[in-house]
Amino acid sequence: MFVTEEYDRMLIENEKLNTKCTELENDIQKLKENCSMLRTMNETLRKDLLVAESCALQLQQLVLKRGINLRESDEILVVQQAANASKPSHSAAENIPDSASAGSANAKISDKLSSRKEKDEEIKKLQNIVIQLEKEYEYKTLMDQEDELYRMAKALESATDARKDAEKNRTSILDDYLKLQSEFSALEQSKKTLEEELKEIIADKEYWRNSVLESVQQVREYESLMRDKEKEFKRKLASAKFVDIDAQNVEANKLLLLEKENYAKEFTLLREQLQKMNTYVQELEKDRELAMKQIESLKEDLIDLRKTVLQMDSEKISILQKLTLKETDYAELKRKLENMTLELQLAKSHSASAAQSSGIFESNQSSELLKLYNDEKEKLKAESARLRELSSGFAEEFRSQKDIVSASMQQSHGEKRKTSDSHDAEKS
């Protein structure tokens, strides 16, 4: 029972270790998934950074183009103003009628100058906005990069910690597995010893039962004998009480008193022996109950043993089947070789010239066939020798187990006979 409980406990621990292994594998899979997610996030962030940088470059290019266009328009206006200022005044009559056109031109120039100032202010505002956006973008990218690096560092630390824990758990699991293997081998050895003890107990079951029944019968007979003696003793005591004490019969009275004391002592001794026999019977009953419990518990081990024996028999049958298949293959190869030799002899007898021309080829072919035949024959011999060794090993093992069981049974029978003889001597 203790061995079966230990085996069940080991099976439960093995199941726990298997669950731990599965949990560790799941954690490793989750870590791999998290790493892949971090990689994808890093790639998307890099793509977003590239897109933002390209947008900033496009914005700078647009601002530069607009500034260049404004400068070109300013240069055109300056050239026009210089051209208008460099025109000569031919006469006062011409200047008088053109005063209205000159005023309109000055108004246009002032409008253009004011629009130019507005454009310059707008360009400055745009430049300031671009600078501010660049600063914010750089700050934001730096913060995002720092956050991403921090997250990646934390993830890497957690992954390394998980990897270390997994390695520790793996080493502990391997140690536990090796311990379980050693314990399992010890359990197998104890199982073998229990099988031998079971065989001994099954062989001694009838002896135990017969001995217990005989002892119980002897105790009952002894009890009946003690009761008879007790009745006789009481009768003698009763008869001794009514003896007249006379001065002439003093010696007879003394003898009666001595006999009475002897009967009392014998009665006490018989009582003690009866109590001892009762205790001995109770002990025998307890031993019988324990033996029956052991027999019931070891019957299951006997069933397992029978299963293993059946498995060994099936393996032996499969090995014998393989041996028969090899022997049939060997016979088939031998038959083919004999047929080939006959065909070769017929071919040689039909045409001597053809035999001379093709003798080298046929001899080579026959030598190759003989080599294959010899190789196959050696393989079959080796296989048959190995199978014979296995069968002899099985037979020797069974004989050794049988001898051990018989020796242990003889030893147990001798010890039990000695104990029964000692108890019989005590009874007598």
Residue, then its C-alpha position, 0 to 999 in steps of 0.5 A: m500500500f505504501v508503494t502504491e501511495e508513493y507511486d501515486r504521489m510521484l504521478i501527481e508530482n509529474e503531472k504538476l511538473n508537466t503543467k508547469c512546463t506547459e505554463l512556461e511554454n505559454d509564457i515564452q510564447k506570450l513573450k515572443e508575441n510581445c516582442s513581435m508586437l514591439r517590433t511592429m510598433n517600432e516599425t510603424l513608429r519609424k514609418d510615422l517619423l519618416v512621414a512626419e519628416s517628409c511633411a516637414l520638408q515639403l512644408q519648408q520647400l513650400v515656404l521657400k517657394r513662396g518666399i522666392n515668388l514674393r522676392e521676384s514680385d518685389e524685384i519686378l515692382v522695384v524695376q517698374q518703379a525705377a522705369n517710371a521714375s527714369k521717364p523724361s518730362h517733355s513739356a509741361a503740357e504733357n505733364i498736366p494731362d498725365s497727372a491723373s495717371a501718375g496719381s493712379a500709378n502711385a496709388k498702385i505702387s503704395d498698394k503693392l508696397s502695403s501688400r508686400k509688407e503684409k506678405d513679409e509679415e505673413i512670411k515671418k509668421l509662417q517662418n516662426i510657425v515653421i520653427q515652432l513646429e520644428k521645435e515641437y516636432e523634435y521635442k515630440t519625436l525625442m519624447d516618443q523615442e525616449d518613451e519607446l526606448y523605455r518601454m523596449a528596455k522594460a520589455l527586454e528586462s521583463a523578457t530576460d527575467a522571464r527567460k532566467d526564470a524559465e531556465k531556472n524552472r527548466t533546470s529544476i524540472l530536469d532535476d525533479y525528472l531525474k529524481l523521479q526517474s531514480e525513484f521510479s527505478a527504486l519503485e520498480q525494485s521494490k515492486k519486484t520485492l513485493e511481487e516475491e513477498l506476494k508469492e510467498i504470502i500466497a504460498d503460505k496462506e493455507y499454512w497460516r489458515n491451517s495453523v490458526l485453525e489448529s491453534v484455535q482447536q487446541v485452545r478450545e480443547y485446552e479450555s474444556l480440559m481446564r474447565d474439567k479440572e476446575k470442576e474436579f478441583k472444586r469437588k475436591l475442595a468441597s469434599a475436603k471441607f467436610v473432613d472432621i478435624d481430629a487429634q488422631n488424624v492431624e497428619a491426614n489433615k496436613l496432607l489434605l491441606l497440602e493437597k489443597e494448596n497444590y490444587a490452588k497453585e495448579f489452578t492459578l497456573l492453569r488460569e495463567q496459561l489459559q490467559k496466555m493462550n487467549t492472548y496468543v489466539q488474539e495475536l494470531e487472529k490479528d496476524r491473520e487479519l494483517a496477512m489477509k489485508q496484505i494479500e488483498s493489497l498485493k493481489e493488485d500488484l499480482i495483476d500488474l505482474r501478470k500484465t507485465v508477464l503477458q507483455m513479455d510473452s507478446e514481445k517474445i511472440s513478436i520476436l519469434q515471428k520475426l525469427t520465423l520471417k527471417e528463416t522464411d526469407y533465408a529459405e527463399l534466398k536459398r531456393k533462389l540461389e539453387n534455381m540460379t545455379l541450375e540455370l547457370q549449369l543449363a546455360k553452360s551445357h547448352s552452348a560451350s562457346a556462349a559460356q566461354s564468351s559470357g563466362i566472365f559475366e556469369s561468374n561475376q553475377s554468381s559471385e555477387l549472388l553468393k556474396l549477397y547470400n552469404d551476407e544475408k546468411e550471416k545477418l540471419k545467424a547473428e539475428s538468431a543468435r541474438l534471439r537465442e541469447l534473449s530467450s536464454g536470458f529470459a529463461e535464466e531470469f525466470r529460473s533465478q526468480k523461481d529459485i529465489v521464491s522457492a528458497s524464500m518460501q522454504q525459509s519462511h516455512g522453516e521459520k514458521r515451523k520453528t515458531s509453531d514448535s516453540h509454541d507447542a513446547e510452551k503449551s506442553 
